[in-house]
Amino acid sequence: MSAGAERTGSGRNGIEMANTKSAKKAARKIVRRTEINKARRSRMRTFLRKVEEAIAAGNRDTASAALKEAEPVIMRAAQKGVMQKRTASRKVSRLSHRVAQLGS
């Protein structure tokens, strides 16, 4: 999409054009924020996957280290609005519990 064409994404086939100056600006902001949020979500999922893989391998030390790295990334994602804070806390809690179970 060229820089001059702001598409709001609603309407038929996602090609409804913004009419007012403020709507055009809002459309530009949405595109920028969407890219940032995608990057944050992807980063969070990568860290979650590292913890899951360590848990699946049964390696408690690696899982614990991965969780220690993942927790701030998850909570930051919640703080930035990528996910709800309760969801982030629940994910961290459940992962912590699973890591703790590895030693037993």
NORNOR-V13120 format. One record per run of one state. SS is the DSSP state (A for helix, B for strand, O for the rest). FROM is the first residue (numbers start at 1). LEN is the number of residues. If there is no record, write none. Layout:
BEGIN
SS,FROM,LEN ; SS,FROM,LEN
END
This chain:
BEGIN
O,1,6 ; B,7,1 ; O,8,4 ; A,12,3 ; O,15,2 ; B,17,1 ; O,18,3 ; A,21,37 ; O,58,2 ; A,60,20 ; O,80,5 ; A,85,19 ; O,104,1
END
